[in-house]
Amino acid sequence: MSIDILRQIAVVLGSIAFLAVCWWAFSPKRKKRFEEDAKLPFADEEQSIRSAYEADKNKTDEDSAVESGQSDGPEETSAEHKKGQDEK
């Protein structure tokens, strides 16, 4: 008989917990936050696309500068790199 009462109490407490979670999740106060959180994975994707586009644009600008003779190219970079290694 006491086991039946414990089971009934467990069912009531479980039901209350379930209803509390549902109330919390579907509360109108939290709607805006959940909508923003739902967009987070897509925000990272858009940022990655922009970063890739900017990197590609910078690479294209560097390549065109080297082709037009405006930059010394790899020689300048390697000299600066060696200078940085000497300071270490």
PDB file of N, CA, C and O in Angstrom:
ATOM      1  N   MET A   1       0.813  -1.194   0.000  1.00  0.00           N
ATOM      2  CA  MET A   1       0.000   0.000   0.000  1.00  0.00           C
ATOM      3  C   MET A   1       0.861   1.264   0.000  1.00  0.00           C
ATOM      4  O   MET A   1       0.525   2.230  -0.686  1.00  0.00           O
ATOM      5  N   SER A   2       1.947   1.278   0.743  1.00  0.00           N
ATOM      6  CA  SER A   2       2.797   2.465   0.797  1.00  0.00           C
ATOM      7  C   SER A   2       3.562   2.663  -0.513  1.00  0.00           C
ATOM      8  O   SER A   2       3.897   3.792  -0.873  1.00  0.00           O
ATOM      9  N   ILE A   3       3.843   1.554  -1.235  1.00  0.00           N
ATOM     10  CA  ILE A   3       4.528   1.659  -2.530  1.00  0.00           C
ATOM     11  C   ILE A   3       3.616   2.346  -3.540  1.00  0.00           C
ATOM     12  O   ILE A   3       4.074   3.130  -4.371  1.00  0.00           O
ATOM     13  N   ASP A   4       2.332   2.047  -3.462  1.00  0.00           N
ATOM     14  CA  ASP A   4       1.375   2.694  -4.367  1.00  0.00           C
ATOM     15  C   ASP A   4       1.315   4.196  -4.116  1.00  0.00           C
ATOM     16  O   ASP A   4       1.213   4.981  -5.059  1.00  0.00           O
ATOM     17  N   ILE A   5       1.376   4.590  -2.879  1.00  0.00           N
ATOM     18  CA  ILE A   5       1.347   6.019  -2.539  1.00  0.00           C
ATOM     19  C   ILE A   5       2.611   6.701  -3.057  1.00  0.00           C
ATOM     20  O   ILE A   5       2.535   7.805  -3.596  1.00  0.00           O
ATOM     21  N   LEU A   6       3.776   6.060  -2.902  1.00  0.00           N
ATOM     22  CA  LEU A   6       5.032   6.629  -3.413  1.00  0.00           C
ATOM     23  C   LEU A   6       4.996   6.769  -4.936  1.00  0.00           C
ATOM     24  O   LEU A   6       5.485   7.758  -5.482  1.00  0.00           O
ATOM     25  N   ARG A   7       4.429   5.795  -5.607  1.00  0.00           N
ATOM     26  CA  ARG A   7       4.296   5.869  -7.066  1.00  0.00           C
ATOM     27  C   ARG A   7       3.384   7.015  -7.478  1.00  0.00           C
ATOM     28  O   ARG A   7       3.669   7.731  -8.438  1.00  0.00           O
ATOM     29  N   GLN A   8       2.296   7.181  -6.753  1.00  0.00           N
ATOM     30  CA  GLN A   8       1.380   8.274  -7.059  1.00  0.00           C
ATOM     31  C   GLN A   8       2.037   9.635  -6.827  1.00  0.00           C
ATOM     32  O   GLN A   8       1.848  10.567  -7.609  1.00  0.00           O
ATOM     33  N   ILE A   9       2.799   9.739  -5.759  1.00  0.00           N
ATOM     34  CA  ILE A   9       3.521  10.996  -5.482  1.00  0.00           C
ATOM     35  C   ILE A   9       4.548  11.252  -6.583  1.00  0.00           C
ATOM     36  O   ILE A   9       4.706  12.390  -7.026  1.00  0.00           O
ATOM     37  N   ALA A  10       5.241  10.214  -7.025  1.00  0.00           N
ATOM     38  CA  ALA A  10       6.234  10.359  -8.090  1.00  0.00           C
ATOM     39  C   ALA A  10       5.571  10.801  -9.393  1.00  0.00           C
ATOM     40  O   ALA A  10       6.114  11.633 -10.120  1.00  0.00           O
ATOM     41  N   VAL A  11       4.403  10.246  -9.685  1.00  0.00           N
ATOM     42  CA  VAL A  11       3.688  10.632 -10.909  1.00  0.00           C
ATOM     43  C   VAL A  11       3.258  12.095 -10.826  1.00  0.00           C
ATOM     44  O   VAL A  11       3.388  12.839 -11.799  1.00  0.00           O
ATOM     45  N   VAL A  12       2.750  12.504  -9.673  1.00  0.00           N
ATOM     46  CA  VAL A  12       2.310  13.896  -9.502  1.00  0.00           C
ATOM     47  C   VAL A  12       3.505  14.839  -9.617  1.00  0.00           C
ATOM     48  O   VAL A  12       3.423  15.853 -10.311  1.00  0.00           O
ATOM     49  N   LEU A  13       4.615  14.521  -8.947  1.00  0.00           N
ATOM     50  CA  LEU A  13       5.808  15.374  -9.020  1.00  0.00           C
ATOM     51  C   LEU A  13       6.379  15.419 -10.444  1.00  0.00           C
ATOM     52  O   LEU A  13       6.810  16.476 -10.905  1.00  0.00           O
ATOM     53  N   GLY A  14       6.381  14.283 -11.133  1.00  0.00           N
ATOM     54  CA  GLY A  14       6.852  14.250 -12.518  1.00  0.00           C
ATOM     55  C   GLY A  14       5.972  15.090 -13.427  1.00  0.00           C
ATOM     56  O   GLY A  14       6.465  15.794 -14.309  1.00  0.00           O
ATOM     57  N   SER A  15       4.677  15.013 -13.208  1.00  0.00           N
ATOM     58  CA  SER A  15       3.744  15.814 -14.015  1.00  0.00           C
ATOM     59  C   SER A  15       3.939  17.302 -13.761  1.00  0.00           C
ATOM     60  O   SER A  15       3.917  18.102 -14.696  1.00  0.00           O
ATOM     61  N   ILE A  16       4.130  17.675 -12.503  1.00  0.00           N
ATOM     62  CA  ILE A  16       4.364  19.082 -12.166  1.00  0.00           C
ATOM     63  C   ILE A  16       5.659  19.572 -12.807  1.00  0.00           C
ATOM     64  O   ILE A  16       5.712  20.678 -13.346  1.00  0.00           O
ATOM     65  N   ALA A  17       6.706  18.745 -12.745  1.00  0.00           N
ATOM     66  CA  ALA A  17       7.974  19.124 -13.364  1.00  0.00           C
ATOM     67  C   ALA A  17       7.820  19.289 -14.873  1.00  0.00           C
ATOM     68  O   ALA A  17       8.351  20.238 -15.451  1.00  0.00           O
ATOM     69  N   PHE A  18       7.101  18.377 -15.510  1.00  0.00           N
ATOM     70  CA  PHE A  18       6.869  18.463 -16.952  1.00  0.00           C
ATOM     71  C   PHE A  18       6.118  19.738 -17.318  1.00  0.00           C
ATOM     72  O   PHE A  18       6.489  20.431 -18.265  1.00  0.00           O
ATOM     73  N   LEU A  19       5.072  20.044 -16.575  1.00  0.00           N
ATOM     74  CA  LEU A  19       4.288  21.249 -16.841  1.00  0.00           C
ATOM     75  C   LEU A  19       5.125  22.513 -16.596  1.00  0.00           C
ATOM     76  O   LEU A  19       4.984  23.502 -17.315  1.00  0.00           O
ATOM     77  N   ALA A  20       5.987  22.477 -15.591  1.00  0.00           N
ATOM     78  CA  ALA A  20       6.846  23.635 -15.311  1.00  0.00           C
ATOM     79  C   ALA A  20       7.823  23.882 -16.465  1.00  0.00           C
ATOM     80  O   ALA A  20       8.048  25.025 -16.861  1.00  0.00           O
ATOM     81  N   VAL A  21       8.395  22.814 -16.993  1.00  0.00           N
ATOM     82  CA  VAL A  21       9.321  22.958 -18.122  1.00  0.00           C
ATOM     83  C   VAL A  21       8.582  23.474 -19.355  1.00  0.00           C
ATOM     84  O   VAL A  21       9.096  24.328 -20.078  1.00  0.00           O
ATOM     85  N   CYS A  22       7.384  22.958 -19.593  1.00  0.00           N
ATOM     86  CA  CYS A  22       6.587  23.437 -20.736  1.00  0.00           C
ATOM     87  C   CYS A  22       6.233  24.909 -20.571  1.00  0.00           C
ATOM     88  O   CYS A  22       6.313  25.675 -21.531  1.00  0.00           O
ATOM     89  N   TRP A  23       5.846  25.309 -19.376  1.00  0.00           N
ATOM     90  CA  TRP A  23       5.518  26.716 -19.124  1.00  0.00           C
ATOM     91  C   TRP A  23       6.744  27.598 -19.354  1.00  0.00           C
ATOM     92  O   TRP A  23       6.639  28.669 -19.952  1.00  0.00           O
ATOM     93  N   TRP A  24       7.908  27.147 -18.877  1.00  0.00           N
ATOM     94  CA  TRP A  24       9.140  27.924 -19.044  1.00  0.00           C
ATOM     95  C   TRP A  24       9.500  28.047 -20.530  1.00  0.00           C
ATOM     96  O   TRP A  24       9.869  29.125 -20.996  1.00  0.00           O
ATOM     97  N   ALA A  25       9.393  26.952 -21.258  1.00  0.00           N
ATOM     98  CA  ALA A  25       9.807  26.952 -22.662  1.00  0.00           C
ATOM     99  C   ALA A  25       8.881  27.776 -23.547  1.00  0.00           C
ATOM    100  O   ALA A  25       9.340  28.400 -24.504  1.00  0.00           O
ATOM    101  N   PHE A  26       7.603  27.788 -23.249  1.00  0.00           N
ATOM    102  CA  PHE A  26       6.639  28.470 -24.112  1.00  0.00           C
ATOM    103  C   PHE A  26       6.159  29.791 -23.546  1.00  0.00           C
ATOM    104  O   PHE A  26       5.174  30.351 -24.026  1.00  0.00           O
ATOM    105  N   SER A  27       6.844  30.294 -22.534  1.00  0.00           N
ATOM    106  CA  SER A  27       6.483  31.574 -21.941  1.00  0.00           C
ATOM    107  C   SER A  27       6.722  32.697 -22.950  1.00  0.00           C
ATOM    108  O   SER A  27       7.768  32.718 -23.598  1.00  0.00           O
ATOM    109  N   PRO A  28       5.785  33.627 -23.098  1.00  0.00           N
ATOM    110  CA  PRO A  28       5.954  34.726 -24.051  1.00  0.00           C
ATOM    111  C   PRO A  28       7.170  35.606 -23.762  1.00  0.00           C
ATOM    112  O   PRO A  28       7.729  36.210 -24.677  1.00  0.00           O
ATOM    113  N   LYS A  29       7.579  35.683 -22.502  1.00  0.00           N
ATOM    114  CA  LYS A  29       8.745  36.504 -22.156  1.00  0.00           C
ATOM    115  C   LYS A  29      10.019  35.980 -22.803  1.00  0.00           C
ATOM    116  O   LYS A  29      10.924  36.761 -23.100  1.00  0.00           O
ATOM    117  N   ARG A  30      10.106  34.690 -23.024  1.00  0.00           N
ATOM    118  CA  ARG A  30      11.330  34.069 -23.535  1.00  0.00           C
ATOM    119  C   ARG A  30      11.325  33.864 -25.053  1.00  0.00           C
ATOM    120  O   ARG A  30      12.299  33.356 -25.610  1.00  0.00           O
ATOM    121  N   LYS A  31      10.270  34.243 -25.705  1.00  0.00           N
ATOM    122  CA  LYS A  31      10.131  34.003 -27.140  1.00  0.00           C
ATOM    123  C   LYS A  31      11.251  34.690 -27.931  1.00  0.00           C
ATOM    124  O   LYS A  31      11.857  34.069 -28.804  1.00  0.00           O
ATOM    125  N   LYS A  32      11.527  35.945 -27.638  1.00  0.00           N
ATOM    126  CA  LYS A  32      12.559  36.681 -28.372  1.00  0.00           C
ATOM    127  C   LYS A  32      13.931  36.032 -28.193  1.00  0.00           C
ATOM    128  O   LYS A  32      14.686  35.893 -29.155  1.00  0.00           O
ATOM    129  N   ARG A  33      14.248  35.637 -26.961  1.00  0.00           N
ATOM    130  CA  ARG A  33      15.545  35.008 -26.704  1.00  0.00           C
ATOM    131  C   ARG A  33      15.696  33.713 -27.485  1.00  0.00           C
ATOM    132  O   ARG A  33      16.741  33.462 -28.084  1.00  0.00           O
ATOM    133  N   PHE A  34      14.645  32.882 -27.479  1.00  0.00           N
ATOM    134  CA  PHE A  34      14.717  31.611 -28.179  1.00  0.00           C
ATOM    135  C   PHE A  34      14.812  31.815 -29.691  1.00  0.00           C
ATOM    136  O   PHE A  34      15.479  31.036 -30.373  1.00  0.00           O
ATOM    137  N   GLU A  35      14.163  32.841 -30.222  1.00  0.00           N
ATOM    138  CA  GLU A  35      14.270  33.117 -31.652  1.00  0.00           C
ATOM    139  C   GLU A  35      15.696  33.535 -32.009  1.00  0.00           C
ATOM    140  O   GLU A  35      16.224  33.117 -33.039  1.00  0.00           O
ATOM    141  N   GLU A  36      16.322  34.355 -31.165  1.00  0.00           N
ATOM    142  CA  GLU A  36      17.711  34.750 -31.410  1.00  0.00           C
ATOM    143  C   GLU A  36      18.648  33.558 -31.298  1.00  0.00           C
ATOM    144  O   GLU A  36      19.564  33.404 -32.106  1.00  0.00           O
ATOM    145  N   ASP A  37      18.420  32.718 -30.299  1.00  0.00           N
ATOM    146  CA  ASP A  37      19.256  31.526 -30.130  1.00  0.00           C
ATOM    147  C   ASP A  37      19.109  30.568 -31.309  1.00  0.00           C
ATOM    148  O   ASP A  37      20.070  29.897 -31.687  1.00  0.00           O
ATOM    149  N   ALA A  38      17.920  30.502 -31.888  1.00  0.00           N
ATOM    150  CA  ALA A  38      17.695  29.617 -33.027  1.00  0.00           C
ATOM    151  C   ALA A  38      18.480  30.077 -34.257  1.00  0.00           C
ATOM    152  O   ALA A  38      18.789  29.261 -35.126  1.00  0.00           O
ATOM    153  N   LYS A  39      18.803  31.357 -34.343  1.00  0.00           N
ATOM    154  CA  LYS A  39      19.530  31.901 -35.496  1.00  0.00           C
ATOM    155  C   LYS A  39      21.042  31.818 -35.339  1.00  0.00           C
ATOM    156  O   LYS A  39      21.761  32.101 -36.297  1.00  0.00           O
ATOM    157  N   LEU A  40      21.548  31.445 -34.182  1.00  0.00           N
ATOM    158  CA  LEU A  40      22.989  31.415 -33.941  1.00  0.00           C
ATOM    159  C   LEU A  40      23.778  30.542 -34.916  1.00  0.00           C
ATOM    160  O   LEU A  40      24.813  30.995 -35.403  1.00  0.00           O
ATOM    161  N   PRO A  41      23.354  29.331 -35.227  1.00  0.00           N
ATOM    162  CA  PRO A  41      24.135  28.532 -36.174  1.00  0.00           C
ATOM    163  C   PRO A  41      24.265  29.202 -37.547  1.00  0.00           C
ATOM    164  O   PRO A  41      25.295  29.081 -38.209  1.00  0.00           O
ATOM    165  N   PHE A  42      23.225  29.899 -37.960  1.00  0.00           N
ATOM    166  CA  PHE A  42      23.268  30.566 -39.256  1.00  0.00           C
ATOM    167  C   PHE A  42      24.136  31.806 -39.209  1.00  0.00           C
ATOM    168  O   PHE A  42      24.729  32.176 -40.223  1.00  0.00           O
ATOM    169  N   ALA A  43      24.229  32.462 -38.059  1.00  0.00           N
ATOM    170  CA  ALA A  43      25.082  33.640 -37.915  1.00  0.00           C
ATOM    171  C   ALA A  43      26.542  33.245 -38.098  1.00  0.00           C
ATOM    172  O   ALA A  43      27.298  33.977 -38.737  1.00  0.00           O
ATOM    173  N   ASP A  44      26.954  32.105 -37.553  1.00  0.00           N
ATOM    174  CA  ASP A  44      28.323  31.625 -37.734  1.00  0.00           C
ATOM    175  C   ASP A  44      28.605  31.332 -39.196  1.00  0.00           C
ATOM    176  O   ASP A  44      29.698  31.609 -39.691  1.00  0.00           O
ATOM    177  N   GLU A  45      27.626  30.776 -39.884  1.00  0.00           N
ATOM    178  CA  GLU A  45      27.794  30.455 -41.300  1.00  0.00           C
ATOM    179  C   GLU A  45      27.955  31.725 -42.119  1.00  0.00           C
ATOM    180  O   GLU A  45      28.812  31.790 -43.001  1.00  0.00           O
ATOM    181  N   GLU A  46      27.137  32.739 -41.836  1.00  0.00           N
ATOM    182  CA  GLU A  46      27.241  34.001 -42.569  1.00  0.00           C
ATOM    183  C   GLU A  46      28.584  34.667 -42.303  1.00  0.00           C
ATOM    184  O   GLU A  46      29.189  35.234 -43.213  1.00  0.00           O
ATOM    185  N   GLN A  47      29.051  34.601 -41.061  1.00  0.00           N
ATOM    186  CA  GLN A  47      30.347  35.192 -40.727  1.00  0.00           C
ATOM    187  C   GLN A  47      31.471  34.449 -41.447  1.00  0.00           C
ATOM    188  O   GLN A  47      32.421  35.077 -41.913  1.00  0.00           O
ATOM    189  N   SER A  48      31.378  33.133 -41.544  1.00  0.00           N
ATOM    190  CA  SER A  48      32.387  32.347 -42.249  1.00  0.00           C
ATOM    191  C   SER A  48      32.410  32.704 -43.735  1.00  0.00           C
ATOM    192  O   SER A  48      33.478  32.806 -44.338  1.00  0.00           O
ATOM    193  N   ILE A  49      31.247  32.888 -44.307  1.00  0.00           N
ATOM    194  CA  ILE A  49      31.170  33.245 -45.729  1.00  0.00           C
ATOM    195  C   ILE A  49      31.798  34.617 -45.952  1.00  0.00           C
ATOM    196  O   ILE A  49      32.549  34.814 -46.907  1.00  0.00           O
ATOM    197  N   ARG A  50      31.484  35.575 -45.056  1.00  0.00           N
ATOM    198  CA  ARG A  50      32.077  36.914 -45.196  1.00  0.00           C
ATOM    199  C   ARG A  50      33.585  36.869 -45.030  1.00  0.00           C
ATOM    200  O   ARG A  50      34.309  37.536 -45.769  1.00  0.00           O
ATOM    201  N   SER A  51      34.070  36.089 -44.064  1.00  0.00           N
ATOM    202  CA  SER A  51      35.512  35.979 -43.844  1.00  0.00           C
ATOM    203  C   SER A  51      36.200  35.369 -45.057  1.00  0.00           C
ATOM    204  O   SER A  51      37.263  35.831 -45.473  1.00  0.00           O
ATOM    205  N   ALA A  52      35.595  34.336 -45.618  1.00  0.00           N
ATOM    206  CA  ALA A  52      36.176  33.706 -46.803  1.00  0.00           C
ATOM    207  C   ALA A  52      36.183  34.674 -47.974  1.00  0.00           C
ATOM    208  O   ALA A  52      37.150  34.722 -48.734  1.00  0.00           O
ATOM    209  N   TYR A  53      35.115  35.446 -48.126  1.00  0.00           N
ATOM    210  CA  TYR A  53      35.044  36.416 -49.215  1.00  0.00           C
ATOM    211  C   TYR A  53      36.123  37.479 -49.047  1.00  0.00           C
ATOM    212  O   TYR A  53      36.799  37.833 -50.013  1.00  0.00           O
ATOM    213  N   GLU A  54      36.292  37.996 -47.822  1.00  0.00           N
ATOM    214  CA  GLU A  54      37.301  39.026 -47.582  1.00  0.00           C
ATOM    215  C   GLU A  54      38.710  38.477 -47.786  1.00  0.00           C
ATOM    216  O   GLU A  54      39.568  39.169 -48.335  1.00  0.00           O
ATOM    217  N   ALA A  55      38.960  37.239 -47.348  1.00  0.00           N
ATOM    218  CA  ALA A  55      40.271  36.630 -47.548  1.00  0.00           C
ATOM    219  C   ALA A  55      40.558  36.449 -49.033  1.00  0.00           C
ATOM    220  O   ALA A  55      41.678  36.695 -49.482  1.00  0.00           O
ATOM    221  N   ASP A  56      39.561  36.023 -49.795  1.00  0.00           N
ATOM    222  CA  ASP A  56      39.727  35.848 -51.227  1.00  0.00           C
ATOM    223  C   ASP A  56      39.974  37.194 -51.902  1.00  0.00           C
ATOM    224  O   ASP A  56      40.802  37.303 -52.806  1.00  0.00           O
ATOM    225  N   LYS A  57      39.253  38.212 -51.457  1.00  0.00           N
ATOM    226  CA  LYS A  57      39.432  39.548 -52.023  1.00  0.00           C
ATOM    227  C   LYS A  57      40.829  40.079 -51.726  1.00  0.00           C
ATOM    228  O   LYS A  57      41.477  40.646 -52.606  1.00  0.00           O
ATOM    229  N   ASN A  58      41.301  39.900 -50.483  1.00  0.00           N
ATOM    230  CA  ASN A  58      42.649  40.351 -50.123  1.00  0.00           C
ATOM    231  C   ASN A  58      43.706  39.609 -50.927  1.00  0.00           C
ATOM    232  O   ASN A  58      44.684  40.211 -51.371  1.00  0.00           O
ATOM    233  N   LYS A  59      43.519  38.311 -51.117  1.00  0.00           N
ATOM    234  CA  LYS A  59      44.469  37.518 -51.904  1.00  0.00           C
ATOM    235  C   LYS A  59      44.488  38.004 -53.348  1.00  0.00           C
ATOM    236  O   LYS A  59      45.556  38.103 -53.952  1.00  0.00           O
ATOM    237  N   THR A  60      43.329  38.305 -53.900  1.00  0.00           N
ATOM    238  CA  THR A  60      43.238  38.808 -55.267  1.00  0.00           C
ATOM    239  C   THR A  60      43.918  40.171 -55.381  1.00  0.00           C
ATOM    240  O   THR A  60      44.621  40.436 -56.356  1.00  0.00           O
ATOM    241  N   ASP A  61      43.711  41.036 -54.382  1.00  0.00           N
ATOM    242  CA  ASP A  61      44.362  42.350 -54.385  1.00  0.00           C
ATOM    243  C   ASP A  61      45.877  42.209 -54.313  1.00  0.00           C
ATOM    244  O   ASP A  61      46.596  42.931 -55.004  1.00  0.00           O
ATOM    245  N   GLU A  62      46.375  41.284 -53.482  1.00  0.00           N
ATOM    246  CA  GLU A  62      47.820  41.065 -53.375  1.00  0.00           C
ATOM    247  C   GLU A  62      48.381  40.527 -54.681  1.00  0.00           C
ATOM    248  O   GLU A  62      49.445  40.954 -55.129  1.00  0.00           O
ATOM    249  N   ASP A  63      47.667  39.593 -55.288  1.00  0.00           N
ATOM    250  CA  ASP A  63      48.126  39.016 -56.553  1.00  0.00           C
ATOM    251  C   ASP A  63      48.194  40.080 -57.643  1.00  0.00           C
ATOM    252  O   ASP A  63      49.150  40.104 -58.418  1.00  0.00           O
ATOM    253  N   SER A  64      47.208  40.951 -57.715  1.00  0.00           N
ATOM    254  CA  SER A  64      47.217  41.980 -58.748  1.00  0.00           C
ATOM    255  C   SER A  64      48.311  43.011 -58.478  1.00  0.00           C
ATOM    256  O   SER A  64      48.867  43.574 -59.421  1.00  0.00           O
ATOM    257  N   ALA A  65      48.630  43.270 -57.205  1.00  0.00           N
ATOM    258  CA  ALA A  65      49.710  44.205 -56.879  1.00  0.00           C
ATOM    259  C   ALA A  65      51.057  43.624 -57.295  1.00  0.00           C
ATOM    260  O   ALA A  65      51.916  44.349 -57.796  1.00  0.00           O
ATOM    261  N   VAL A  66      51.249  42.333 -57.093  1.00  0.00           N
ATOM    262  CA  VAL A  66      52.506  41.689 -57.482  1.00  0.00           C
ATOM    263  C   VAL A  66      52.642  41.686 -58.999  1.00  0.00           C
ATOM    264  O   VAL A  66      53.731  41.931 -59.519  1.00  0.00           O
ATOM    265  N   GLU A  67      51.556  41.414 -59.716  1.00  0.00           N
ATOM    266  CA  GLU A  67      51.599  41.380 -61.171  1.00  0.00           C
ATOM    267  C   GLU A  67      51.885  42.752 -61.764  1.00  0.00           C
ATOM    268  O   GLU A  67      52.538  42.851 -62.803  1.00  0.00           O
ATOM    269  N   SER A  68      51.409  43.807 -61.123  1.00  0.00           N
ATOM    270  CA  SER A  68      51.622  45.141 -61.669  1.00  0.00           C
ATOM    271  C   SER A  68      52.949  45.744 -61.225  1.00  0.00           C
ATOM    272  O   SER A  68      53.292  46.850 -61.641  1.00  0.00           O
ATOM    273  N   GLY A  69      53.705  45.029 -60.380  1.00  0.00           N
ATOM    274  CA  GLY A  69      55.016  45.513 -59.954  1.00  0.00           C
ATOM    275  C   GLY A  69      54.960  46.491 -58.799  1.00  0.00           C
ATOM    276  O   GLY A  69      55.956  47.163 -58.527  1.00  0.00           O
ATOM    277  N   GLN A  70      53.856  46.596 -58.119  1.00  0.00           N
ATOM    278  CA  GLN A  70      53.739  47.525 -56.996  1.00  0.00           C
ATOM    279  C   GLN A  70      54.300  46.944 -55.713  1.00  0.00           C
ATOM    280  O   GLN A  70      54.491  47.682 -54.746  1.00  0.00           O
ATOM    281  N   SER A  71      54.565  45.676 -55.670  1.00  0.00           N
ATOM    282  CA  SER A  71      55.061  45.035 -54.455  1.00  0.00           C
ATOM    283  C   SER A  71      56.306  44.241 -54.807  1.00  0.00           C
ATOM    284  O   SER A  71      56.452  43.754 -55.928  1.00  0.00           O
ATOM    285  N   ASP A  72      57.199  44.117 -53.839  1.00  0.00           N
ATOM    286  CA  ASP A  72      58.403  43.329 -54.057  1.00  0.00           C
ATOM    287  C   ASP A  72      58.134  41.840 -54.003  1.00  0.00           C
ATOM    288  O   ASP A  72      58.970  41.027 -54.397  1.00  0.00           O
ATOM    289  N   GLY A  73      56.962  41.495 -53.513  1.00  0.00           N
ATOM    290  CA  GLY A  73      56.555  40.097 -53.506  1.00  0.00           C
ATOM    291  C   GLY A  73      57.180  39.305 -52.384  1.00  0.00           C
ATOM    292  O   GLY A  73      57.387  39.833 -51.291  1.00  0.00           O
ATOM    293  N   PRO A  74      57.485  38.032 -52.639  1.00  0.00           N
ATOM    294  CA  PRO A  74      57.962  37.137 -51.590  1.00  0.00           C
ATOM    295  C   PRO A  74      59.320  37.520 -51.015  1.00  0.00           C
ATOM    296  O   PRO A  74      59.611  37.200 -49.863  1.00  0.00           O
ATOM    297  N   GLU A  75      60.169  38.212 -51.811  1.00  0.00           N
ATOM    298  CA  GLU A  75      61.491  38.564 -51.310  1.00  0.00           C
ATOM    299  C   GLU A  75      61.391  39.451 -50.083  1.00  0.00           C
ATOM    300  O   GLU A  75      62.119  39.252 -49.110  1.00  0.00           O
ATOM    301  N   GLU A  76      60.489  40.435 -50.121  1.00  0.00           N
ATOM    302  CA  GLU A  76      60.315  41.332 -48.993  1.00  0.00           C
ATOM    303  C   GLU A  76      59.800  40.563 -47.776  1.00  0.00           C
ATOM    304  O   GLU A  76      60.244  40.806 -46.654  1.00  0.00           O
ATOM    305  N   THR A  77      58.893  39.664 -47.991  1.00  0.00           N
ATOM    306  CA  THR A  77      58.334  38.889 -46.895  1.00  0.00           C
ATOM    307  C   THR A  77      59.394  37.996 -46.281  1.00  0.00           C
ATOM    308  O   THR A  77      59.474  37.892 -45.057  1.00  0.00           O
ATOM    309  N   SER A  78      60.216  37.346 -47.107  1.00  0.00           N
ATOM    310  CA  SER A  78      61.220  36.444 -46.560  1.00  0.00           C
ATOM    311  C   SER A  78      62.302  37.213 -45.821  1.00  0.00           C
ATOM    312  O   SER A  78      62.824  36.720 -44.821  1.00  0.00           O
ATOM    313  N   ALA A  79      62.656  38.418 -46.288  1.00  0.00           N
ATOM    314  CA  ALA A  79      63.644  39.221 -45.582  1.00  0.00           C
ATOM    315  C   ALA A  79      63.110  39.648 -44.218  1.00  0.00           C
ATOM    316  O   ALA A  79      63.838  39.622 -43.227  1.00  0.00           O
ATOM    317  N   GLU A  80      61.843  40.039 -44.169  1.00  0.00           N
ATOM    318  CA  GLU A  80      61.245  40.416 -42.894  1.00  0.00           C
ATOM    319  C   GLU A  80      61.133  39.205 -41.981  1.00  0.00           C
ATOM    320  O   GLU A  80      61.300  39.319 -40.767  1.00  0.00           O
ATOM    321  N   HIS A  81      60.857  38.067 -42.554  1.00  0.00           N
ATOM    322  CA  HIS A  81      60.733  36.842 -41.768  1.00  0.00           C
ATOM    323  C   HIS A  81      62.077  36.479 -41.149  1.00  0.00           C
ATOM    324  O   HIS A  81      62.146  36.125 -39.972  1.00  0.00           O
ATOM    325  N   LYS A  82      63.155  36.566 -41.948  1.00  0.00           N
ATOM    326  CA  LYS A  82      64.490  36.259 -41.432  1.00  0.00           C
ATOM    327  C   LYS A  82      64.894  37.238 -40.346  1.00  0.00           C
ATOM    328  O   LYS A  82      65.500  36.846 -39.349  1.00  0.00           O
ATOM    329  N   LYS A  83      64.562  38.511 -40.533  1.00  0.00           N
ATOM    330  CA  LYS A  83      64.870  39.512 -39.531  1.00  0.00           C
ATOM    331  C   LYS A  83      64.159  39.205 -38.215  1.00  0.00           C
ATOM    332  O   LYS A  83      64.741  39.358 -37.141  1.00  0.00           O
ATOM    333  N   GLY A  84      62.914  38.775 -38.299  1.00  0.00           N
ATOM    334  CA  GLY A  84      62.160  38.413 -37.116  1.00  0.00           C
ATOM    335  C   GLY A  84      62.753  37.198 -36.418  1.00  0.00           C
ATOM    336  O   GLY A  84      62.715  37.109 -35.191  1.00  0.00           O
ATOM    337  N   GLN A  85      63.305  36.255 -37.192  1.00  0.00           N
ATOM    338  CA  GLN A  85      63.906  35.070 -36.587  1.00  0.00           C
ATOM    339  C   GLN A  85      65.221  35.414 -35.895  1.00  0.00           C
ATOM    340  O   GLN A  85      65.557  34.820 -34.871  1.00  0.00           O
ATOM    341  N   ASP A  86      65.968  36.375 -36.451  1.00  0.00           N
ATOM    342  CA  ASP A  86      67.238  36.784 -35.841  1.00  0.00           C
ATOM    343  C   ASP A  86      66.993  37.422 -34.477  1.00  0.00           C
ATOM    344  O   ASP A  86      67.810  37.271 -33.568  1.00  0.00           O
ATOM    345  N   GLU A  87      65.883  38.131 -34.327  1.00  0.00           N
ATOM    346  CA  GLU A  87      65.592  38.802 -33.066  1.00  0.00           C
ATOM    347  C   GLU A  87      65.221  37.820 -31.975  1.00  0.00           C
ATOM    348  O   GLU A  87      65.354  38.133 -30.792  1.00  0.00           O
ATOM    349  N   LYS A  88      64.760  36.645 -32.347  1.00  0.00           N
ATOM    350  CA  LYS A  88      64.386  35.641 -31.349  1.00  0.00           C
ATOM    351  C   LYS A  88      65.631  35.117 -30.726  1.00  0.00           C
ATOM    352  O   LYS A  88      65.567  34.254 -29.851  1.00  0.00           O
TER     353      LYS A  88
END
